[in-house]
């Protein structure tokens, strides 16, 4: 199998289950679902891309966990921990 990376950038979208989360909330001001386990899986994958000098852009919508900015904050906390541990 060849290298799945075919460009010097990648764009990742974390979208979530719109119908499922809208059954739990109609407000987008707080985290509804704990997505930390999934996010922990993404961090080292993105780390490998960054080591290859591939630009990574990410997008989280509110349906991913209930609050897009909160999802970004979670990712950044996990990323900083990953980097501090030598990742």
N, C-alpha and C positions, 0 to 999 in steps of 0.2 A: 504494500500500500504506500502511496506517495505521501508527501507532506500536505496536510490539509490547509496549511497557511499559504495563501497565494498572493498576498499583498503586504505592504509595510504598515498596515493599520487593520484594526478590527473594531467592530461595533457590536456591543452586547446589549440586549434589551431584556429586562426583567419585567414581565407584564402581569403575571398572576391570573387568577380565575375571577373575571369580572362578576359573573352571576353569583358565584359562591360568596365573595366578599360583600357584595351588595345585599345579600341576605342577612349579613351580620351588622352592617353599618351603612349609613348614608352620609356620614361625616368623614372628612379626610384630614383629621387633625391629630391622629395618634396611630401608633402601630396596633393592629388587630391580631395579626398572625406572627408567631415567632419564626422568622426565616433564618435565624442564625445558623442552624445546621447546614442548610443549603448554601448560604453565603460562605461558610468555612470551606466548602468544597471548591468554590470559585476562586478564592484568594490564591492558592498555589498555582492554579491553571493560569491565571492572569500574571502571576509572578514569572512563570516560564516564558510567557509571551514577552514580557518586559525585558527579561534577560536577553532575548533575541532582538531587542531594540524595536519591537513592534508597538506602534502607538495603539493604545486601548481607550476606546470611548464607551461609556456606559450610560444607560438610561433606565430609571426605575419609575414606573407609573404608580399611582395610588393603589391600584388593584393588586399589586404584588404582595403587600403586607398591610395596607391600610393608610399609609402616609409616605409618599415618595421621599420627602426630605429625611424622614426618620430612617428609611432604608439606606439612604446614602450615608447617613451618620453611622449606622451599624457597619456598613462596608468599610468606612474609613477607620473605625476603631479596630476592626479585624486586620485591615491592611497594615496599620501602624504596628500592631503586635507582630505580624508576620515579618515585617522589615526588621524590627528590633531583635527578632530571634534569628536573624541572618538569612531570611528568605529572599 
